[in-house]
Amino acid sequence: MTMTIKKRLGSMHRIGWFFGKQYVTTLIDRYVHRQRREEAVMDFVLQHATAGSPDSVLATMDSFARQRRWLQNVGPTKGAVLVRALRESGAQRVLEIGSYCGYSATLIGRELAARGGHLTAIEISRRNAEVARRIVAHAGLASVVTFRRGTLESEIGHLTEPFDAIFLDHWKDVYLADLKRLEERRLLRAGTVVVADNVGFFDVPDYLGYVRECGRYTSRYERATVEYQEGLEDGVEVSVFNG
């Protein structure tokens, strides 16, 4: 057996174990009627994080995810890639698709607050959108972030001006469709940076093939690991729209 095959089998085993653990945890939560992890992290933040401090909110969420229950937010490692892309582009107007508990909205909002920017965040889950809204407000960023509940398809009619940066962190099978929707509505401009999370962990060949080969983007892959799981490989695709 070659080293490459052994490596792939080992990776598949770790992925299977990880998803199995999360599935069992979810079943236990339902069986014992334990509080949903999204609401649990919100309560944890409201109790332990310093109000008005994005840094404290992010650190508290990281602590919860590492020591209590795993969270599927971007996390600090890939979050650093996102922040670097925002700074390189000088983004003022940012769109986020997939807010979950508000970690990335807090991360982006912290960057934009310093230069008078604004984030529009779209989240499909009513409960998660409320959790994200409360966490962002606790971080002191309520005036910097506007939440819209729904999908890009349902909310795109309310978006009227091009964005400087887009963060994709929702259903992976619609990454490409949503990117094309943004292109068709001219919500990208020359220089807009598109950051797509989890493209090294999930199989998204259509999206990666498009941004790397269509000629409209200059794209690079940033190697990383799954949030709070250093043994699972992941990555972020950072693509700059050429116009």
C-alpha positions in Angstrom: 0.0 0.0 0.0 1.5 3.4 -1.0 1.9 6.2 1.4 -0.7 8.3 -0.5 -3.3 5.6 -0.1 -2.5 5.2 3.6 -2.8 8.9 4.0 -6.2 9.1 2.3 -7.5 6.1 4.3 -6.3 7.8 7.5 -8.0 11.0 6.6 -11.2 9.2 5.7 -11.1 7.4 9.1 -10.7 10.7 11.0 -13.5 12.3 9.0 -15.8 9.4 9.7 -15.0 9.5 13.4 -15.5 13.2 13.5 -18.9 13.1 11.8 -20.0 10.1 13.8 -19.1 11.9 17.1 -21.1 15.0 16.0 -24.1 12.8 15.0 -24.1 11.0 18.3 -23.9 14.2 20.2 -26.9 15.6 18.3 -28.9 12.5 19.1 -28.0 12.8 22.8 -29.0 16.5 22.8 -32.4 15.6 21.4 -32.9 12.6 23.7 -32.1 14.4 26.9 -33.6 17.7 25.7 -30.3 19.4 26.2 -30.1 23.0 25.1 -29.0 23.4 21.5 -25.3 24.3 21.1 -26.1 27.5 19.3 -28.3 28.8 22.2 -25.8 27.4 24.7 -22.9 29.4 23.2 -25.0 32.5 23.1 -25.7 32.2 26.8 -22.1 31.5 27.4 -21.0 34.6 25.6 -23.6 36.8 27.3 -22.4 35.5 30.7 -18.7 35.5 30.2 -17.7 37.8 27.4 -17.0 41.5 28.0 -19.9 43.6 26.5 -18.7 45.8 23.7 -15.5 43.9 23.1 -15.4 41.9 19.8 -12.1 40.3 20.9 -13.6 39.0 24.1 -16.6 37.6 22.3 -14.5 35.8 19.8 -12.2 34.4 22.5 -15.2 33.3 24.5 -16.7 31.5 21.5 -13.3 29.8 20.8 -13.2 28.6 24.5 -16.7 27.2 24.3 -15.9 25.4 21.0 -12.7 23.8 22.3 -13.8 23.0 25.9 -17.5 22.4 25.7 -19.2 21.7 22.4 -17.8 22.0 18.9 -19.0 24.9 16.7 -19.0 25.0 12.9 -17.9 28.6 12.6 -14.9 29.7 10.7 -12.6 29.7 13.8 -9.4 31.6 14.5 -7.1 29.9 12.0 -9.2 30.3 8.9 -10.6 33.5 10.4 -7.1 35.0 10.1 -7.2 34.2 6.3 -10.5 36.0 6.0 -9.2 39.0 7.9 -6.1 39.2 5.8 -8.2 39.1 2.6 -10.4 41.9 3.9 -7.4 44.0 4.7 -5.7 43.4 1.4 -8.8 44.5 -0.5 -9.5 47.5 1.8 -13.1 46.3 2.0 -15.8 48.7 3.2 -19.0 46.9 2.0 -19.1 43.2 2.8 -21.6 40.4 2.2 -21.7 37.3 4.3 -23.8 34.3 3.3 -24.2 31.9 6.2 -23.8 33.5 9.7 -24.5 30.5 12.0 -23.9 31.9 15.5 -22.3 35.2 14.5 -18.6 34.4 14.9 -17.6 35.5 11.4 -20.0 38.4 11.6 -18.2 39.6 14.7 -14.8 39.0 13.1 -15.7 40.9 10.0 -17.6 43.6 11.9 -14.6 44.3 14.1 -12.5 45.0 11.0 -15.2 47.2 9.3 -16.0 49.2 12.5 -12.5 50.7 12.4 -13.0 52.2 8.9 -16.7 52.9 8.8 -17.6 49.9 6.8 -20.8 47.7 6.9 -21.6 44.0 6.7 -24.8 42.5 5.3 -25.2 39.0 6.7 -27.7 36.5 5.3 -28.7 33.5 7.5 -31.4 30.9 6.5 -32.2 29.7 10.1 -34.5 31.9 12.1 -33.0 30.6 15.4 -29.4 30.9 14.3 -30.0 34.4 12.9 -31.4 35.5 16.3 -28.4 33.9 18.1 -26.0 35.7 15.7 -27.8 39.0 16.1 -27.6 38.9 19.9 -23.9 37.9 19.9 -23.0 40.6 17.5 -24.9 43.1 19.6 -23.1 42.0 22.7 -19.8 42.6 20.9 -21.0 46.2 20.3 -21.3 45.8 16.6 -25.1 46.1 16.1 -24.7 49.3 14.0 -22.1 47.7 11.8 -23.9 44.5 10.9 -27.3 44.1 9.2 -28.9 40.6 9.3 -31.3 39.3 6.7 -33.0 36.0 7.2 -33.3 33.8 4.1 -31.1 32.7 1.3 -29.2 34.8 -1.3 -31.9 33.8 -3.8 -34.6 35.2 -1.6 -32.8 38.3 -0.5 -30.8 39.3 -3.5 -33.5 41.7 -4.7 -32.7 43.9 -1.6 -29.0 44.1 -2.5 -28.5 47.1 -4.9 -24.8 48.0 -4.8 -21.6 46.0 -5.5 -19.7 44.6 -2.5 -16.0 44.9 -1.9 -15.8 41.4 -0.3 -18.0 38.3 -0.1 -17.7 35.5 2.5 -19.3 32.2 1.5 -19.9 29.8 4.5 -23.3 28.2 3.8 -24.4 25.1 1.9 -21.4 24.1 -0.2 -23.5 22.8 -3.1 -24.8 26.3 -3.9 -21.5 28.2 -3.7 -21.2 28.3 -7.4 -24.9 29.1 -8.1 -24.8 31.9 -5.6 -21.6 33.3 -7.0 -23.2 33.4 -10.5 -26.2 35.1 -9.0 -24.0 37.8 -7.6 -22.3 38.2 -11.0 -25.6 38.4 -12.9 -26.9 41.1 -10.6 -23.6 43.0 -10.9 -23.0 42.9 -7.2 -19.2 42.3 -7.8 -16.8 44.9 -9.0 -13.3 44.7 -10.3 -11.2 43.9 -7.2 -14.0 42.3 -5.1 -12.5 39.5 -3.1 -14.6 36.3 -2.6 -13.6 34.1 0.3 -15.1 30.5 0.3 -14.7 28.4 3.5 -14.5 24.6 3.9 -13.4 24.0 0.3 -10.6 21.7 1.4 -12.9 19.6 3.6 -15.9 19.3 1.4 -15.9 18.3 -2.2 -16.7 21.4 -4.3 -15.0 20.8 -7.7 -17.6 22.8 -9.6 -16.9 26.0 -7.6 -13.1 25.6 -7.5 -13.0 24.8 -11.2 -15.0 27.9 -12.0 -13.0 30.4 -10.0 -9.7 28.9 -11.1 -10.4 28.4 -14.8 -13.2 30.8 -16.0 -10.8 33.7 -16.4 -12.8 36.1 -14.3 -10.9 35.6 -11.1 -7.4 35.4 -9.8 -7.7 32.6 -7.2 -5.5 31.0 -4.6 -6.0 28.2 -2.1 -5.1 28.7 1.6 -4.4 25.4 3.4 -5.7 25.2 6.9 -7.6 22.8 9.2 -11.2 22.3 10.2 -12.2 24.7 13.0 -11.0 23.5 16.4 -9.9 20.1 14.8 -6.2 20.4 14.0 -6.1 16.8 12.7 -8.6 17.4 9.8 -7.4 19.2 6.7 -9.4 22.0 5.3 -8.8 25.1 3.2 -10.1 28.5 2.1 -10.3 29.7 -1.5 -9.6 33.4 -1.9 -10.6 34.7 -5.3 -10.3 38.3 -6.6 -12.8 39.3 -9.3 -11.1 40.7 -12.3 -14.2 42.4 -13.7 
